[in-house]
Amino acid sequence: MVDAFNALHTDVKVKFEQIPSGAAGGYTKMTNAIKAGNAPDVLNIEYPVLPDYVSQGSLADLTPHVGELKSKFPDQIRP
């Protein structure tokens, strides 16, 4: 998927890095990267840990940047 995206978008390049999931070390790696100022632009976290990242100020609200794309998402996840 990343290769296909990168082939279609010459102005943006995505680098995919798979890390251990959740308690297997992934959250520790992300927390450390955030504290070091080297956080990824996009990451996937489980809903139960979302409050931790929000309380750390580690996430950005993308709602103002979504615009017309909101209609393409299922109702359950729309802001």
Sequence and secondary structure as in RCSB ss.txt:
>XXXX:A:sequence
MVDAFNALHTDVKVKFEQIPSGAAGGYTKMTNAIKAGNAPDVLNIEYPVLPDYVSQGSLADLTPHVGELKSKFPD
QIRP
>XXXX:A:secstr
 HHHHHHH SS          GGGTHHHHHHHHHHTT   S     GGGHHHHHHTT     HHHHGGGGGGS G
GG  
